[in-house]
């Protein structure tokens, strides 16, 4: 720095700018030298260095805090991703169970409906069979009654006392033999 000031002063003297002390560059250079001297005397570079070191420490601390926050955020993200995976798995399990229960209910409903249909069919068949048996009994009764009436009419028309006596004699003979 001192070399710069001296070269400025020498340059001003060579160019005929007047005397060395009347040059404006000289006074600027002298003021700068005094300024830098005061800075050195007051230990400004040390305080500037300390201030910069403090600022570096603050920035380093902020970076460390930011890194810790990033790690915390990543851990929180991983935790929520695990919770989401668990919730998705639980939802899938619930859906699977619900489907299985629905299938079981449908199968039970089908079995119940089939059993109900079978019972109703059996009841209808039993009613039909009972109606058939009743109708058959009525037809037999009607046929027996008609046959009896026809036989009575034929007997009354073709049978007389002599035929009765022959039948009685025949019946007695069969009893006596046996």
Secondary structure as GFF3:
##gff-version 3
##sequence-region A 1 178
A	DSSP	alpha_helix	2	14	.	.	.	ID=ss1
A	DSSP	three_ten_helix	20	22	.	.	.	ID=ss2
A	DSSP	alpha_helix	24	41	.	.	.	ID=ss3
A	DSSP	alpha_helix	44	158	.	.	.	ID=ss4
A	DSSP	alpha_helix	161	177	.	.	.	ID=ss5
###
